[in-house]
Amino acid sequence: MAQQTLLGKAAPPLTDAVVGAKGMMTPAWTRWFSLMPATLESIPSVINTVALATQAASISATDFSGGSLPAGLYRASYHARITRAATTSSSLIVTLSWTDSGVAKSSAGAAITGNTTATIQSGSVLIRIDKAAAVRYATTYVSVGATAMQYGLDLVLERIKE
C-alpha cells in the first residue's frame, strides 16, 4: 500500500476556488479533503489516563485498558515521581504488561532510587496487543526508615493504529 501524504504536510489550497465552473468542487480541494480520513486515523487517540497521588505501597497488576480494545499498535506511557522521601532509602519500579500474539510481554523501567522529591522517571513503550487483551501497570515499592517514601504515578494509554 502506498503511503499517503497527510494534511499536516499539505496546506489547504486557499488560493484555489472551492467550486469550479460546473458547480463542482475543484480538484485541488477534492484532493485535500480526500486526505482527511487518513489524517484523522493517523492521530493517536487517548484510551485512558490514570493519575495516582500519595502512594506508599506496591501496586499489583492493574488493567487500565478496559480489556476490550481492538488489536493494534498502542503507546503506553508513565511518569513517576517521589513526592516524599524515605528516611533512609527507597526504590520504585514501574512495569507495563500486555499480550501480543498470545505471548505475555512486559517492560519495566529501571529502579528509581534517588529518594528525593526531585526524583522522577518517565517511560513510553510502543506495544502491539491482541484483541481484547488487557494492558496493565504495576509498581514494586521498597522504603526504608521511619518516614515512608510516597510517590505519584501518571499513566496514559493511546491507540496509534489498528
N, C-alpha and C positions, 0 to 999 in steps of 0.2 A: 504494500500500500504506500503510495507516495505521500510524503509529509506535506501538509497544507500550511500556507502562511497564515498566521493568526492575526486577529485585528490589532493586537498590541504592537505589531510590527508594521502595520499599514494604517496610515491616517485616513479618515473618511475623505472621499473625493469632493471636498467642499466647493471647489471651483467648477465642478460639473453640474449640469442641470439634473434634477431628480427625475423629472418626467420629460420624455422626448416628444417629438412632433406628433406621434401617433397616440399620445396619451399613455404610453407605457413607461415603466421605469427604465432609465438608461442603463446600458451595460456596466458602466463603472459602479453605479450604486447597486445593481443586481449582484455583481461580484462581491462587493463589500459586505452586503447583507448575507450572502451565502456563506461567508466565513464565520458568522456569528455563532451558530451551533457548536462548531469545533472549538471556537474560542471559549465559550462558556463551559464546555465539557473539560477543557484543559485547566480550569481554575480549581485548585484544591478546595474541598468543602469540609468544614469542621463537622465532625460527627459527634464529639463530646469533649467537654473540658471538666477537669476536677481541680478544685482548689482546697487544700488542706492546710490548716494552721495549728500551731502548738502541739504537734505530735511528739510523743515521748515513748514510743514503743515500735516494734516491728509491725509491719502490715502484711498480712497473708495475701496470697494472690487474689486480686480483686478485679473482676471484669469491668472495664469501662467502655465497652463497645456495644453493649446491648445484646450481643450474641446472635444477631440476625442480619448481619451485614452481607452484601453480595461479595463474592470472591473478587479479588483485585489487589491493586497496589495502594498501600496506605503509608502515612507517616505518623509515627508515634514519637512524641517529644515530651521532655520533662525539664523542670527547673527545681532544684532542691537547694535550700538554704538553711544554715544553722541560725536559729532565732534566739537560742540561749545556750551558752557554752556550758559544758560539764565542768565540775570542779577540777577533775584530773585529766580525763581524755574521753574521746568519743569516736565513733565510726558509724557511717551510714552508707549503705549500698542500695541503689535503685535498680530494679530489674524489670524489664518488659518481656512479655512472653506471648506467643501466638502459635497457630498451626498452619503450616504450608505444605501442601501435597500430602496430607496425612501425617506429617512429621512435626512433633512438638519442637519449637525453637525458642531461644531466648537471647537477650542481650542485656548485659549488666554493666553499669558504669563502674569506674574504679572506686575503691573505698574513699569516702570523704572523711578525712581525719584532721582537718585544720583546727577544729574545736575553738573557733572564734566566730562571732556574729558577722564577720566579713567573709566567711567561708561559703562558697556557692559551687554548684556544678549544674551544667545543663547538658543535655544529650538529645539526639534525634536519630531515629533509625527508619529507613525505608523497609517496609515489610510487605510481603505478598501473603495474603491469607486465603484460606479455603472459605467457601460459602458457609455462613452461619458460625464461623469459628470465633471464639472469644479472643479479645485482646486484653491482656491483664497487666497490672502493675503490682509490684511488691517491694517492700523495703526490709533490709536487715539492719537492725539497730543495736548498738552497744554504747553504754555510757558508764563511766567510772567516776565515783566521787559522790559526795553528799548532795550536790546540786546536779540534777539530771539534765542532760542535753535535750533541747527541744528543736524541732525542725518544721519547716513548711515545705510543702510539695505541690507544685502545679503541673498538670499533665494536659496534653492536647492530643486528640486523635483526629487525623484528617484523611479524607479519601482523595487519592491522587488520580487514579483511573481504574477502570474495570480491567 
